């Protein structure tokens, strides 16, 4: 890649075009393949790796997820956090813009604590795109807030079946098992979440507390 004052062309592109996402998508796809961007993740210059992770979050498909998951263990902590955000961006794209818009609306209902409407919206997402894991994961969050533990667990399991890399769904499953008093299963779910994404600090802290409880028992 070309270098300009220690920064890569890709890094400059990302830093200069952070507000105009649509034009950035066009430029990224015209100048870089997914393979290019994946190869830059481990560049010796951390700025290049961060830019590549950000770019993949914008234009990458589900096929790049395994490489990004591996990059969650990047030695550069900031790169690993950017990679986590990139995965969430990819997981929020179904491939159908109308479905993606429905997901956004559902998230707004959830943020506003309009839980019944959120359930309806995410259920519509699932009906429209039954293989879209994030529809189930988001509905699981709503069910959890509503204390509908079994419904939340079912949706977490379905999200994981569709996307085995979904550390968020594993963490959510751990939360549900904890509420159900099934500590062994909660520990197992949290371990799986951390195995995928070791940067989940709150999950790691909860796991240590649970392991202490189990040890005392």
N, C-alpha and C positions, 0 to 999 in steps of 0.2 A: 504493500500500500504506500501511497505518497505520504511524505512527512512534511509538516509545516511547523517550524519552531517547536518541535517535540510533540506535536499533536497530530494524530492521524486525520486524514481527510474525512473518515467516518465520524470521528469524535467532533470535529469542527461542524460537520453537517448537523449532528444531533444538537449541539449546543446552540447553533444559530437558528434552528427551526423548531423550537420547542412549543410554540404557540399555534402554528399552522399545521395541524396534524395531517389533514388530507393531502396537502401538497407534499408534505414529508413522506407520506406513504408512496406517492407516485415516484418521487425521486429515489427513495430506497429501493423500490422494486425494479426501477430502471437501471440502477447502478450496481446493485448487489443481489446475489442469489442467497437463498437460505443457507446453502453450504458455505458461502463466503462468510456470512455473519457468524455461523457456528464455529468456523475455524478461528475467528478473531476473539472468541471468548477467552482463550488461554494466552492471549498476546502478553508479552513481557511488560508492556505499558498498560497499567491498570485502567487508564482512561479509555483505551481501545476496548478492553473487555467490558467495561461499564457501558460504553456506547453500543457495542454489539448486543448486549443483553437488552438494553432499552429498545433497540431497533427490532429485535426478534419479538419483543412484546407488542410491537406495533404491527408488524407484517407477518409474523410467523404463524404457522398452522400447527395442528396437533402433532404432526410428524417431528417437530423440533423439541417436543416436551421432554423426551428422555435425555437429550443433551443438556437442556436447561436444568433438569432435576439433578444431574451430575454436577452442574455448575453451582448448585446451592452450597456445595462444600468448597467453593473457591477460597483460597487463602486470603484474598482481599475481601474483608467483611462487607464493605460497601457494595462491591460487585455482587456478593451473594444476596444482599437485600434487594438490589435492583433486579436480580434474577427472579427472586420471589414475586416481585410486583409484575414482572413480565409474564410469569406463569398465570397469575390471576387474570391478567389481560387476555391471554390466549384462551383460558378456560371460560371466559365470559363471552366468547364469540362462538355462535352456533353454526355459522355459515349462511344464516338467513337473517337479513337485516331487520325484518319485521319481528322475528323471535327475539333478537337482541334488544330491540326497543321495548318489547314486553318485559324482558328481564330487568331493564333499567327502571321501568315504571314500578315493578314489584319491589325493587330495592328502595325506591322512594317511599312506597307505602310502609315498608318495614322501618325505615329511618324515622318516619312520622308516627310509628307505633299504631298504624292502622292495620292491625294484624289480620282481620278477616279478609280485607281486600287484598292484602299481600298473599295470603293463601290462595285466594281465587286467581290472582294474577300468575303466580308461579305454577299453579295447576294448569292454567291455560298454556303456559310455556311448555310444560311437560306433554300436554295433549298435542301441541303443534309439532314438538320435536322430542319424541320419547327417548332418543339416544343421546340427548344433550345433558351431560352429567350435572352441569351447574344449576339447571332447573331444580333438580332434586336436592342439591346441597343447600340452595337458598331456601327452599321450602322447609327443609329440616331445621334451619335456623329459626324460622317462624314458629314451627311446632315446638321447638325447645323453649322459646320465650313464652309460649302458651301453656307450657308444662304438659304437652301431649307427648310423653316420652316414647311410647311405642311407635307413634307415627314418625317422630323424629329419627328414631333408630332405623326404621324401614327405609327412610329416604337416604340416610347416611350410607347404608349398605348398598342401596341401588347406585348412588353416586360413585362409590368405590368400585362396584362391579363394572361400571362404564369407564371409569378413569382410575385405575389402580395406583396412580401417582398422587392422588388427591389428599395431600396431608391435612388440608382443612376438614375434609369429611372424616378422616381418622380421628382428628382432634375432637370434632363434634361428637363422634361416637363415644369417645372417652368421657366427655362431659355427661352424655346421657347415661352411660353405665354407672357413672359416679352418683348421679341422682337416683338411680335405681338401687343403689347400695351394692352393686356388683363390682367390688374393688379390683378383683383379679382381672376381670375383663376390661375395666377402665385402664389399668396399668398396661395391659397388652396393646390396647388401642393407642395409648399415648406413646408407647415405645415405637410402634409402627409409624406414627406421625413424625417422630424425631429421627427415625432411621432415614426417612425421605428428606426431611428438612431439619437439620440440627440447629437451626437458628431460632426455633420457637422457644424463646426464653421462658415465657409464662408456663408453657407445657412442661418444660424441663423442671421448673420449680415445683409444679404440682406433682409431677412424677416422683420427685425426691421425697416429698411429704408423704405420698401414698406408700412408697416403699418402706419408709420409716414406720408407718402404721402397721404394715404387714409384718415387718420384722418384730415389732413389739408383741403382736398377736402370737 
